[in-house]
Amino acid sequence: KLGNGWATDPYDKETDRNEPVTVTLKLPSASEISCVALFPNGCFPAKYTVSVSSDGKTYTKVADGSCDVGKPTEPAVHSFAATTAEYVQIHVTERSHTVTGDGALVQFGEIAVYGKANAAMSTHRKAYELLVGDTDTITPTFIGTGSETPAVTYKSSDTAVVTVDASGQITAKKTGK
């Protein structure tokens, strides 16, 4: 789940309810997503589409949305067939029914994207400093894998300098660069 609030700029004083506006979210990485929930906060859009993209250039519409009241209290939840995407776009074609002194605003309390994040691994260390003969162990942290721990294969790029065994233990053999 990734959540963020968003609103049009009230200083623009846009009064045309049909003036389109687009908000684009870039996810941390390409992920399998299957649901976008738009939580209200003030002026919710009357008509909009939800689209997804893997490259931020070509979008595929996954949902149409509409709201008959200017200030709903429940989120608009849009579920769709799971797809891999890195970008989520909400394109508003008709702004809120409520026009205030600040104009025809669009406000979301939160835009939540649900699905399964792609797995990532981090070692939390960019380099290991060892003297010849010293050992250390690579300890990976997995993100987005749920309860599963993926198999990891370790490999040294120069076994004359450092070796690594199947469990991640590294041994310095000679001075490296």
Secondary structure by P-SEA (a helix, b strand, c coil): cbbbbbbcccccccccccbbbbbbbbccccccccbbbbbbcccccccbbbbbbccccbbbbcbbbbbcccccccccccccccccccbbbbbbcccccccccccbbbbbccccccccccbbbbccccbbbbcccbbbbbbbbbccccccccbbbbbbcccccccccccbbbbbccccc
